[in-house]
Amino acid sequence: DVKVTQSSRYLVKRTGEKVFLECVQDMDHENMFWYRQDPGLGLRLIYFSYDVKMKEKGDIPEGYSVSREKKERFSLILESASTNQTSMYLCASTGEANFNEQFFGPGTRLTVL
Amino acid sequence: LAKTTQPISMDSYEGQEVNITCSHNNIATNDYITWYQQFPSQGPRFIIQGYKTKVTNEVASLFIPADRKSSTLSLPRVSLSDTAVYYCLSIMFSGGYNKLIFGAGTRLAVHP
């Protein structure tokens, strides 16, 4: 079974802090994704990566950056956390070019105070 | 504006068939429609995907009409363990490029 793990299930940070969310997958997938999930809005794509050191903006990249130095690891960075970034963050990966069958991690619930 | 729309919630009883419809008004020509299931405190889990007509697997069926502007997830004989949020995903052509767009999710409650 594909396993996607995220570094934390819960995080509490203060406004202005730099926040790192880590994601690791064990299936050698080329494609990795970061989403945020908010009530009534579903999942919204922040960034995705289709290869090491490659990244593409999703629908809501503002306030976020990403890093993919190794194939199995995709990091989401909040340079200066704000309260409106309080959310559930989900990482996913897929080996499929059509991006449809994605494997998700359990999520990180981030609270910014 | 590309949008994926699905009902916010549905209620059903054990043993009934449940149909959840998603509309995707500007789906990309060559892309699939996918459905996911999410339980509390877990990430979404892939259920089924299709391109057109009907697809069936051991969990569900997916019906997609010829115009592909909607899709219907069908869960036969639901049980309490099917209580979850269901999301449709389509890749839609918007603003000059293809975008991954999830619906807002349908919260299905199955009652005894």
Chai-1 contact restraints between the chains, C-beta under 6 A:
chainA,res_idxA,chainB,res_idxB,connection_type,confidence,min_distance_angstrom,max_distance_angstrom,comment,restraint_id
A,G40,B,A104,contact,1.0,0.0,6.0,A-B,restraint_1
A,G42,B,F102,contact,1.0,0.0,6.0,A-B,restraint_2
A,G42,B,G103,contact,1.0,0.0,6.0,A-B,restraint_3
A,G42,B,A104,contact,1.0,0.0,6.0,A-B,restraint_4
A,G42,B,G105,contact,1.0,0.0,6.0,A-B,restraint_5
A,L43,B,F102,contact,1.0,0.0,6.0,A-B,restraint_6
A,L45,B,L100,contact,1.0,0.0,6.0,A-B,restraint_7
A,L90,B,G43,contact,1.0,0.0,6.0,A-B,restraint_8
A,N98,B,Y32,contact,1.0,0.0,6.0,A-B,restraint_9
A,N100,B,Y32,contact,1.0,0.0,6.0,A-B,restraint_10
A,N100,B,T34,contact,1.0,0.0,6.0,A-B,restraint_11
A,N100,B,Q49,contact,1.0,0.0,6.0,A-B,restraint_12
A,E101,B,F46,contact,1.0,0.0,6.0,A-B,restraint_13
A,F104,B,G43,contact,1.0,0.0,6.0,A-B,restraint_14
A,F104,B,P44,contact,1.0,0.0,6.0,A-B,restraint_15
A,G105,B,G43,contact,1.0,0.0,6.0,A-B,restraint_16
A,P106,B,Q42,contact,1.0,0.0,6.0,A-B,restraint_17
A,P106,B,G43,contact,1.0,0.0,6.0,A-B,restraint_18
A,G107,B,G43,contact,1.0,0.0,6.0,A-B,restraint_19
